Amino acid sequence: MHRRFKPEDLVAAIYEEEGFYEVERREEGILGASSRIVLSDGRRELAVNILDEDTLMVHGAIHDALLQAEKLRERYSGVAIAIPRRFRRAVDDGVLSMHGLGLIVYDMMGAEEVVPPRFSERLEAVKSSNTAIEEKAVSVEEIVRIRSDIGRILRMLEELEARLDRLERAQRTLEIRVNRIEQRSSGVEVRVRETPKIEEQVKPNSKKLPSYLVDNPWIDILSRRE
C-alpha cells in the first residue's frame, strides 16, 4: 500500500532542492486557507497558504485566499498559494505575478510550482536597518561613555592643578621664611664679630708690689688721688 502524502509535505518537497526547509506548520485557524507552511533557506522565508478541495468549494474562496496571501507579504520574504491541480484554471496567473504571489498546484502524484513567488528584500533591508540602528545606538552609548570619561579626567586634572598651585604657594612661603631666618642669622654673626674684645688691663706697678697689696682696692683709690 502506497503512503499518501499530505499536501504540506508535497509542497515542502519541491523547495528542498533550493535549500529551503520547513520551520513552521499550521493546519487550523488559517484565514483563507486550510493550512500553512513556512519554509526558510536561512536568509529568506517563504509562506505558503494551502487550500484543499473543501475550502475551494466555498464561494469566493480564491478571492479570500489572494487577500490573505497579500497580507502575508508584509511578514515574509515570499508568499505563495497552493491549490489542487484540478482547480488550476480558477486562478489567473497574471494577477498572481502582478502581486508577486506564487502559485503551486498539487495532486496525489506530487506538487509543481506554476508561478514562482517574487522574493522581497524588504525584510532583509529591515533587518539590516535594525542592525545599523543597534550599531548606531551602541556607538552613541560609546560616545557618551567616552565623553563622560573625558570629563572625569579633566576634573581630575583640574584638582591636580589646584593641588600643585597650593604646593607651589607653600613652597614659596617656606622659601621666604628660610630667607628671613638666614638674614637674621647673618646679622647676629656680624654683630658678634664687631663686638670689641675686652682686654685685661694690667694695673701699673702691680708686679713691683708685694703680694698682699696686689688687687687691693685701696691701692687703686690712692693711685687715683695721685
Stockholm file with secondary structure:
# STOCKHOLM 1.0

chainA/1-226         MHRRFKPEDLVAAIYEEEGFYEVERREEGILGASSRIVLSDGRRELAVNILDEDTLMVHGAIHDALLQAEKLRERYSGVAIAIPRRFRRAVDDGVLSMHGLGLIVYDMMGAEEVVPPRFSERLEAVKSSNTAIEEKAVSVEEIVRIRSDIGRILRMLEELEARLDRLERAQRTLEIRVNRIEQRSSGVEVRVRETPKIEEQVKPNSKKLPSYLVDNPWIDILSRRE
#=GR chainA/1-226 SS CCCCCCHHHHHHHHHHTTTCEEEEEECSSCTTSSEEEEEECSSCEEEEEECCHHHHTSTTHHHHHHHHHHHHTTTSSEEEEEEEGGGGGGSCHHHHHHHTCEEEEEETTEEEEEECCCCCSHHHHHHHHHHHHHHHHHHHHHHHHHHHHHHHHHHHHHHHHHHHHHHHHHHHHHHHHHHHHHHHHHHHHHHHHHSCCCCCCCCTTTTTSCGGGTTCHHHHHHHHHC
#=GC SS_cons         CCCCCCHHHHHHHHHHTTTCEEEEEECSSCTTSSEEEEEECSSCEEEEEECCHHHHTSTTHHHHHHHHHHHHTTTSSEEEEEEEGGGGGGSCHHHHHHHTCEEEEEETTEEEEEECCCCCSHHHHHHHHHHHHHHHHHHHHHHHHHHHHHHHHHHHHHHHHHHHHHHHHHHHHHHHHHHHHHHHHHHHHHHHHHSCCCCCCCCTTTTTSCGGGTTCHHHHHHHHHC
//
